[in-house]
């Protein structure tokens, strides 16, 4: 799984355009996080085929500004699970750059500064 970062205009329909582009290419977005600031939206999407996703998005005029491996951890749907994972990573000296959850099953997606160390700790 890969996390792709996409920067969109903060405008009505921009996120729908991203969804249309991936759906049109039969690409399933496994998880997502989106925030806005300064007239732009930063969207992180979790996909299993980053090359096809990049092609579909760029074909729709949407630039992919980043791609990275992420730690994906299955967690229970109960209070404290995110804290436990974050504590384990913190205790291992791993910094979390961003985090979000997946759709469907409960998984925590973490962009970290040291993926190998994070995988060993998690």
Backbone bond lengths (Angstrom), bond angles and torsions (degrees), N, CA, C in turn:
res aa  C-N    CA-C-N  psi(-1)  N-CA   C-N-CA  omega(-1)  CA-C   N-CA-C  phi
1 X - - - 1.448 - - 1.525 109.20 -
2 X 1.300 115.08 144.95 1.463 121.73 178.77 1.521 108.94 -130.02
3 X 1.322 114.31 149.10 1.455 121.81 171.82 1.514 107.26 -101.11
4 X 1.327 115.84 126.16 1.460 121.52 174.08 1.517 108.27 -107.59
5 X 1.319 116.41 138.61 1.459 122.18 175.76 1.517 107.97 -105.04
6 X 1.325 115.15 130.22 1.457 122.20 -179.70 1.521 107.18 -127.85
7 X 1.321 116.54 134.94 1.461 121.76 175.34 1.525 107.70 -106.83
8 X 1.316 115.76 122.83 1.462 122.26 179.35 1.520 109.51 -119.51
9 X 1.315 116.28 159.94 1.458 120.11 169.10 1.520 107.81 -67.42
10 X 1.313 116.43 142.59 1.468 121.84 175.32 1.521 107.15 -80.39
11 X 1.341 115.51 83.12 1.455 121.43 -173.88 1.523 109.63 -145.91
12 X 1.332 116.60 151.12 1.465 119.53 177.90 1.532 111.42 -55.51
13 X 1.312 116.28 131.74 1.457 121.74 176.10 1.519 115.16 90.67
14 X 1.338 118.16 -11.80 1.473 119.76 -177.18 1.522 111.76 -62.83
15 X 1.322 116.97 -45.55 1.465 120.28 179.26 1.530 110.68 -67.27
16 X 1.321 117.35 -36.26 1.464 121.01 177.01 1.530 110.60 -62.53
17 X 1.336 117.46 -37.01 1.464 120.87 177.79 1.525 110.94 -62.00
18 X 1.333 116.46 -40.01 1.459 120.61 176.57 1.528 109.53 -62.24
19 X 1.320 116.48 -46.40 1.460 121.17 179.10 1.511 112.75 -62.70
20 X 1.315 116.70 -40.36 1.473 120.20 177.74 1.522 111.15 -63.78
21 X 1.331 116.76 -41.30 1.466 120.57 -178.23 1.522 111.17 -64.54
22 X 1.325 117.08 -43.09 1.468 118.88 -179.79 1.527 110.99 -72.74
23 X 1.317 117.20 -41.72 1.467 119.81 179.39 1.523 111.13 -62.96
24 X 1.325 116.08 -39.27 1.466 120.69 179.45 1.519 112.60 -62.74
25 X 1.325 116.82 -25.02 1.466 121.63 178.20 1.527 111.07 -100.16
26 X 1.328 116.74 11.57 1.465 123.26 179.75 1.543 112.45 58.67
27 X 1.339 115.08 38.42 1.460 121.43 178.70 1.514 108.29 -103.52
28 X 1.323 115.76 127.07 1.450 121.21 178.83 1.521 109.67 -93.59
29 X 1.319 116.96 127.86 1.454 121.86 173.61 1.520 106.36 -86.43
30 X 1.329 116.63 116.62 1.463 122.56 -175.77 1.524 112.71 -78.61
31 X 1.336 117.03 -30.15 1.454 122.90 -179.99 1.514 109.14 -160.23
32 X 1.331 116.13 161.18 1.454 118.71 -176.10 1.518 111.00 -157.57
33 X 1.318 115.01 149.47 1.462 123.46 171.89 1.522 106.38 -139.10
34 X 1.307 117.33 135.15 1.462 120.17 179.07 1.519 109.80 -139.75
35 X 1.332 115.37 133.28 1.466 121.71 175.47 1.517 108.68 -135.49
36 X 1.321 116.12 159.15 1.459 120.62 177.98 1.521 110.33 -127.70
37 X 1.332 113.97 150.44 1.455 121.29 175.73 1.524 108.21 -168.66
38 X 1.318 116.07 137.63 1.455 120.15 175.67 1.510 115.05 60.48
39 X 1.329 117.91 31.67 1.459 120.70 177.86 1.516 114.96 83.40
40 X 1.326 117.55 4.05 1.461 121.93 179.41 1.516 109.63 -125.45
41 X 1.313 115.78 153.87 1.453 122.00 174.03 1.515 108.92 -113.90
42 X 1.344 116.62 134.87 1.460 121.28 173.14 1.514 106.87 -106.86
43 X 1.319 115.42 119.45 1.453 121.35 -175.42 1.525 108.25 -117.81
44 X 1.317 116.19 129.84 1.463 122.42 172.89 1.519 106.44 -108.46
45 X 1.333 116.70 128.36 1.458 120.59 176.79 1.520 109.24 -125.76
46 X 1.330 115.40 139.56 1.456 122.37 178.02 1.523 108.05 -99.35
47 X 1.338 116.07 121.62 1.469 120.92 -177.53 1.523 109.90 -136.66
48 X 1.332 115.83 157.21 1.468 118.69 178.48 1.520 112.60 -96.51
49 X 1.327 118.67 -11.20 1.460 121.21 177.90 1.527 108.68 -130.82
50 X 1.334 117.07 83.82 1.462 119.32 -175.44 1.531 114.14 -64.71
51 X 1.323 117.75 -33.81 1.464 119.58 -179.26 1.525 110.69 -65.28
52 X 1.323 117.47 -46.50 1.464 120.83 179.13 1.530 110.60 -66.10
53 X 1.334 116.09 -36.80 1.463 119.57 179.30 1.523 110.20 -65.85
54 X 1.321 116.39 -46.04 1.470 121.03 178.01 1.532 110.31 -58.21
55 X 1.327 116.04 -44.23 1.472 120.63 179.88 1.536 110.90 -62.13
56 X 1.323 116.78 -44.25 1.466 120.40 -179.81 1.522 111.14 -64.91
57 X 1.318 116.88 -43.61 1.465 119.95 -178.97 1.527 111.39 -67.67
58 X 1.328 116.39 -47.06 1.459 119.21 -179.72 1.521 111.60 -64.79
59 X 1.345 116.69 -31.73 1.459 120.35 175.12 1.520 112.30 -64.91
60 X 1.329 116.50 -24.15 1.466 122.06 177.56 1.525 111.59 -95.49
61 X 1.338 116.59 8.52 1.458 120.26 178.76 1.522 113.78 80.26
62 X 1.327 117.27 19.90 1.464 122.45 -179.78 1.527 108.17 -109.33
63 X 1.329 116.39 119.75 1.456 121.05 -178.55 1.529 111.12 -83.89
64 X 1.314 115.05 137.44 1.464 121.60 172.84 1.522 105.99 -95.12
65 X 1.336 116.18 118.52 1.462 119.57 -174.75 1.522 113.74 -93.39
66 X 1.329 117.43 -10.70 1.451 119.09 179.33 1.511 112.12 -164.43
67 X 1.334 115.10 155.66 1.459 122.04 177.77 1.522 106.93 -145.09
68 X 1.317 116.18 133.06 1.459 118.11 178.59 1.521 111.16 -152.69
69 X 1.321 113.37 153.69 1.454 119.98 170.92 1.519 107.65 -72.46
70 X 1.315 116.15 145.64 1.458 121.24 179.41 1.523 109.49 -133.17
71 X 1.303 114.73 158.97 1.450 121.72 173.83 1.517 107.65 -87.07
72 X 1.326 117.37 126.51 1.464 122.22 177.81 1.527 106.71 -118.91
73 X 1.327 115.98 117.59 1.452 122.12 -174.01 1.521 109.79 -119.66
74 X 1.335 116.62 125.84 1.467 119.71 173.10 1.511 108.80 -72.25
75 X 1.341 116.05 131.64 1.460 120.88 -179.97 1.519 109.17 -132.50
76 X 1.324 115.73 160.23 1.452 120.59 174.82 1.523 109.23 -80.10
77 X 1.318 116.13 150.59 1.461 122.12 177.77 1.526 108.45 -86.74
78 X 1.333 115.29 79.55 1.459 121.22 179.44 1.524 108.80 -156.42
79 X 1.311 117.33 159.39 1.464 120.41 179.72 1.525 112.35 -58.78
80 X 1.309 116.34 138.01 1.449 122.10 173.65 1.514 116.32 96.52
81 X 1.332 118.54 -9.55 1.466 118.54 -176.59 1.528 111.82 -68.75
82 X 1.311 118.01 -41.76 1.464 119.90 177.49 1.517 109.86 -61.75
83 X 1.336 117.26 -42.73 1.464 121.27 179.86 1.525 110.85 -60.31
84 X 1.319 117.11 -41.58 1.467 120.64 -178.94 1.528 110.94 -63.63
85 X 1.320 117.04 -44.85 1.466 120.37 179.15 1.532 109.90 -64.96
86 X 1.316 116.73 -46.42 1.463 120.74 -179.41 1.532 111.21 -62.95
87 X 1.311 117.80 -38.48 1.474 121.49 178.13 1.518 110.53 -64.98
88 X 1.328 116.98 -43.54 1.465 120.84 178.67 1.523 110.61 -59.61
89 X 1.325 116.55 -45.03 1.462 120.23 179.37 1.523 111.18 -66.92
90 X 1.333 116.62 -44.35 1.456 120.21 178.58 1.518 112.23 -60.16
91 X 1.324 116.52 -42.71 1.459 120.85 178.48 1.529 111.86 -63.75
92 X 1.344 116.17 -26.44 1.468 120.88 177.66 1.527 111.89 -87.23
93 X 1.342 117.07 1.40 1.459 121.00 179.02 1.509 114.58 80.78
94 X 1.340 116.79 19.24 1.463 121.87 -179.80 1.524 109.28 -95.88
95 X 1.324 116.72 128.97 1.460 121.82 177.32 1.528 109.87 -93.48
96 X 1.322 116.67 132.65 1.464 121.98 177.23 1.524 108.19 -91.58
97 X 1.342 116.80 122.52 1.460 122.26 179.06 1.518 112.69 -87.95
98 X 1.321 117.21 -34.09 1.463 122.57 175.51 1.514 108.88 -159.34
99 X 1.328 115.90 161.19 1.464 120.84 179.82 1.518 109.18 -150.90
100 X 1.314 116.13 146.57 1.460 122.33 172.69 1.515 108.87 -159.13
101 X 1.301 116.81 171.18 1.463 121.73 -179.52 1.526 110.07 -108.08
102 X 1.328 114.79 162.00 1.458 120.75 178.76 1.521 110.82 -90.01
103 X 1.306 114.97 170.06 1.452 121.89 172.65 1.528 107.39 -86.82
104 X 1.301 117.83 155.50 1.464 120.01 177.70 1.510 111.21 77.01
105 X 1.333 116.76 -116.91 1.459 121.73 178.37 1.520 111.11 -62.67
106 X 1.306 116.36 155.87 1.455 119.78 -175.86 1.526 109.80 -88.12
107 X 1.318 115.45 107.07 1.461 122.23 176.94 1.519 107.47 -134.04
108 X 1.308 115.74 143.08 1.446 122.83 177.56 1.514 107.71 -102.11
109 X 1.328 117.06 128.04 1.456 123.22 -179.87 1.523 107.10 -105.67
110 X 1.336 116.42 126.16 1.457 120.74 -174.86 1.522 111.16 -129.00
111 X 1.304 116.57 121.87 1.460 121.63 169.48 1.515 106.50 -87.61
112 X 1.314 116.81 120.68 1.463 120.98 -173.28 1.526 110.52 -126.80
113 X 1.337 115.26 162.33 1.463 119.72 -178.38 1.523 113.24 -81.13
114 X 1.330 118.82 -15.72 1.460 122.11 179.53 1.529 108.07 -144.45
115 X 1.327 115.79 91.08 1.460 121.45 -174.21 1.529 111.77 -62.92
116 X 1.314 117.95 -41.56 1.469 119.76 -179.40 1.522 111.20 -62.77
117 X 1.320 116.69 -44.22 1.460 120.53 178.99 1.528 110.21 -64.91
118 X 1.330 116.44 -38.83 1.470 120.85 179.66 1.527 110.72 -65.33
119 X 1.316 116.76 -43.68 1.477 119.73 179.01 1.513 111.13 -62.95
120 X 1.311 117.18 -38.61 1.459 120.60 178.86 1.525 111.40 -66.73
121 X 1.332 116.55 -34.80 1.467 120.80 -177.34 1.518 112.45 -80.15
122 X 1.324 117.22 -33.65 1.474 121.14 -171.78 1.486 113.37 -77.28
